[in-house]
Amino acid sequence: MLEHGGRLRRAARSYDIPLGDWLDLSTGLAPWPWPLPEIPASAWARLPEPDDGLVEAACAYYRAPAVLPVAGSQAAIQALPILRAPARVAVLAPCYAEHAQAWRRAGHEVAECSEAEVAAGLDHLDVLVVVNPNNPTGERLSPARLLDWHARLERRGGWLVVDEAFMDPTPGASLAPFSDLPGLIVLRSFGKFFGLAGMRLGFVLAAPALLERLDEHLGPWTVNGPSRYLARRLLADQEGQQRQREALLQAGERLAALLAGHELPPSGGCALFQLLRRPDAVALHEHLARQAIFTRLFPNLAALRFGLPADESGWQRLDRALALYRSPL
């Protein structure tokens, strides 16, 4: 299995620092979990029902014509490659590594490409996978560019798969309103924006015929009843969503400014994280870990990804730790 952020217990054992002492910045999750309503006993006692209003709430929130709830967008990432015959697939890289692995595991010919390579070779592809905003770089492609790529792919029966796991703070840049176009598949993650990754909930936005195929492959009851109940209410909470967007955008800017203030300017990022590409990335990661601050290290990129501190004490702690860092370069 691939490495992911959030392995805090392993870090605590590795550095011999108690779990409760850590400041975990290793994931790109909103650090403020949503206030949760009480879950009725019926949500636990009954099998989930697909006509409970969750689909309608998600369509309204994402401004999408049709959606399929899944057990986290990871479930769709692993299932979509199985729905196509062996194909030529490009993944715009670097990005979330599960995409390329899932397509390779399903027997497809996979190339990890730069944006320039994609643009040059698009007419020879069957499937293009893009993470937008990119994880971990934070780079964002315009809807117009992506729709142009989709049109070129769709003319030959191809797919454009766009993973928008970090798009919620900037919904105006989403392809969700166009997701009923043939061959366009948009993946959305619920847990990152709402700060509830443990719910394991995501949505696939696509033409109804493709969603039906995916639903049949995944089988019944993929999303549990309590998660469906909570999601319906949170997706309807427009005031809370606006507060969350504003808070995340401000925190993302604050994090970028904090890093730059210590002569560690980010190379990219979005509202939920900032990326630092540096030759001394490993040394900085170790320096912070010894002070019980956990970041996400990408050794192949010589980069560190910083998530958002949850409170003022976390911000001050990160500030002090960065002030103590002395680069070996």
Secondary structure as UniProt FT lines:
FT   HELIX           8..15
FT   HELIX           19..21
FT   STRAND          23..24
FT   HELIX           41..45
FT   TURN            50..51
FT   HELIX           54..62
FT   STRAND          67..70
FT   HELIX           73..79
FT   HELIX           80..83
FT   STRAND          88..92
FT   HELIX           98..105
FT   TURN            106..107
FT   STRAND          109..113
FT   HELIX           115..121
FT   HELIX           122..124
FT   STRAND          127..131
FT   TURN            135..137
FT   HELIX           143..154
FT   TURN            155..157
FT   STRAND          159..163
FT   TURN            165..166
FT   TURN            168..169
FT   HELIX           171..173
FT   HELIX           176..178
FT   TURN            179..180
FT   TURN            182..183
FT   STRAND          184..189
FT   HELIX           191..194
FT   HELIX           197..199
FT   STRAND          202..205
FT   HELIX           208..218
FT   HELIX           225..235
FT   HELIX           238..261
FT   TURN            262..263
FT   STRAND          268..270
FT   TURN            271..272
FT   STRAND          273..277
FT   TURN            279..280
FT   HELIX           281..289
FT   TURN            290..292
FT   STRAND          293..294
FT   STRAND          296..298
FT   HELIX           299..301
FT   STRAND          303..306
FT   HELIX           312..323
//
